[in-house]
């Protein structure tokens, strides 16, 4: 019996089989979406050079997403199955589906302003008032075997205590962009 073949390496960015230029529009769309979602409360957007540079809550949430994918508990929405070269969004509080932009906006709108919107995705505590912090991280778009996917946004909310602890963990080559709360 022969040894199993090793898995293909995972490339962040490109493996040289196609150009990341195919992902530029999706990346720009991702940034606009992050600003819109984070603007409902104010928050931070974390953009690491590579996913392994996530720290704190984003690292924990990325692992939860990966575990869901590997176990089959997390699926792709039908729009992503048809076209993976677009922004993909995974909400910590709605972990069963990685969504396209349209499905993500609908899901975010269905939770916004409900009691579920006030639960910390770090510790589970309910936060009363405008004190929840939005934390979003971007896993860069990838090109692998000629197919462009992503970028993937990981999105959740943190109470002031979890946000303070999380801010202390953010180190390394990560750009953090603060987004002020939108004035409606």
N, C-alpha and C positions, 0 to 999 in steps of 0.2 A: 504494500500500500504506500503510495507516494505521499509526501508531506503536502498539506494544503498550500496553495499559493498565497503569498503575503498580500494583504489588501493594498489597493492603489493608494499612493500618498495623497493626503488632503492638501490642497494648495489654497493659501489665502492670497488672493490676487489672481495671477494667471499661471498656468502650467505651460504657456507658450503655444497652445493649440488654437488660440483665437485672441482677439484683442479685447481688453477691458473697456475700450471705447464703447462697446455695445451696452455697457452698464452705466454710462454717464447719466443718461436720462433718468434711469431708475434711482440712481444715487441722489440726484437733484430733487426728485419727487420725494424721496425718503426724508431729506432735510426739511422740505416744506411741511410734510406731514408731522415730523417731530415738533416743529415750531408751533403748529396749530394745536396739537394735543397738549404739549407742555404749557402752552399759553393759557389754557383754561384755569390753571392753578399757579403757574410759574414753576420753574424747576431747572434741572440741568440735563444736558445732553452730553453723553460720554462717547467719544469717537477714538477707540484705541487703534494703534497701528496694526495690531493683530489681536484676535479674540483672546489669546492667552494673557493679554495685558489687562483684561478686566479684573477688577478687584471688588471686594466687599459684596454688596447685594447683587451687582450685575454678574459677578462670577458665579454666585450661588444660583441666580436665576438662569444663567446660561446652562449650568449643569442640569437644572430641572427640565429645561427645554430639551436638552440632549437625551436625558433619561426617558422623557415622554416619547421622543422620536424612536429611540431604540426599542422601547417596550410596545410601541404601537398605540399608546394612549394619546399621542399627539399626531394629528394628520395635517395635510395641506388642503386648503380650500380648493375647490374644483378649478378656480381661475388660475391658481398657481400650477396645478397639474398640467394645465393646457399651455401655460407660458411662464416658465420659471425666471425669465429675464426681466423681472420687475421687483419693486420693493415688496418685501415680505415682513409681516408684523406678527409678533408673538406677545400677547398680553399675559402677564404673570397670573392675573386674576381670572383669565379665561383660557386655561392651559391646553384645552383639547384640540385647538386648531391654530395653525399658522395661516394668517389671512393675507389676502391681497389688499390693496389700498381701499377699494370700495367696501369690501366686507369688514375691514378694520374700522373704517369711519362709522359704519352702521353699528358695529359692536360697541365702540367707544361711546357713541351717542346714546345707546340703550342703557349704559351703566352710569353715564354722567348725571349727577344730581340725585342719584338713588342712595340708600343707605350703604350699598355695596361699594360705592365710590369713596366712602370714608373709612374703609378698612385698610390698615397698613399691610402691605405685601411683605414686609420684613418680619413683624412680630405678631400680626393679627389683631392688634389693638384698634378700637374705633376712635377716630380723631374727629372731634366736633369742631366745626368752624373751618376757616380757610388756612389750615396749618399743614395740610398734607403736601409733601414735596414730590414732584414728578421726577423720575429718574428713567432715562432712556439711553440705551447703548446701541451702537451700530456695529454689526459684523460686516466687514467690507464685502462687496460683490466679488464673486469668484468666476473664473473660467476654468473648466476642467473637461478634458476630452472634447473640446470644441463647443461646450455648452456653457452659456452665461447664466448664473443664478444670483439672486439677491439684489441688493444688500438685505440683510435680515436685521430688523429692529427688535430689541427686547425692551418692553415697556412695563413699568410698575410704579407704585406710589409708596412713599415712606413717611412715617410719622416723624416729628422733629427729632426725637431721640435716635431713631434708626438712621435718619439722614445725617445727624452729627457724627455717629459712629462710622457711617459709610464714607463720609467726606474725609475722615482720617485715614481710610484705607486706600484712597485714590492716589496711586503713585505710578511712576513709570511713564512710558511714552503714550500718554492719553491726552487728547485735547478735550477740555471741559468747557462747554459753552453754556452760560447762564441765560435763561430766557425769563424775562419779566412777565408777570401775570398780565394778560390782555385786559384792557379796559373796555368792557362792552357798552 
